């Protein structure tokens, strides 16, 4: 139960930041170096889970990888491309 709750918290923790970026297109306060390490860590955890055949590790870390990679990508994109991505995610 503790592991499942930890997995859910880990996955959900990136959603508010990703959604805020989509709504505001503001990423100046986000550290690309930190998110670069985050993305690398989640990729390695996913690979480790694949090596072990442990689906909880694979699923949890893959979802975190996608969300953190989205945040990193939005941090690195120029404004025009950032706007285009955000508009495709939330056209309102």
C-alpha positions, -999 to +999 in steps of 0.1 A: +000+000+000+028+024+009+046+017-024+014+022-044+007+055-027+043+066-032+040+057-069+008+077-073+023+107-055+054+106-077+034+105-109+009+131-099+036+155-086+045+166-121+010+173-133+005+207-116+038+220-130+031+207-165-004+222-165+009+256-152+033+257-181+006+249-206-016+277-192+010+304-186+038+294-210+061+306-183+092+285-176+119+311-166+119+298-130+125+262-139+160+248-139+167+229-171+197+212-154+176+199-126+150+185-150+177+171-172+189+150-142+153+142-135+146+129-170+179+109-170+170+094-136+136+084-147+149+069-179+175+049-160+148+037-134+126+026-163+155+007-179+163-009-145+126-019-142+127-034-177+158-053-168+141-068-138+107-072-155+091-052-127+060-035-141+054-012-111+089+003-117+084+005-154+050+021-154+056+046-126+090+057-139+079+058-175+049+081-166+073+103-146+097+103-175+071+115-200+059+143-177+093+155-166+105+153-203+076+175-213+085+201-186+121+200-197+112+203-234+089+233-227+117+249-207+141+246-236+118+255-265+117+291-279+086+310-271+069+305-305+073+267-304+063+267-267+031+285-276+024+261-304+028+230-281+007+246-254-020+255-278-021+219-291-025+206-255-050+232-245-066+251-274-087+274-251 
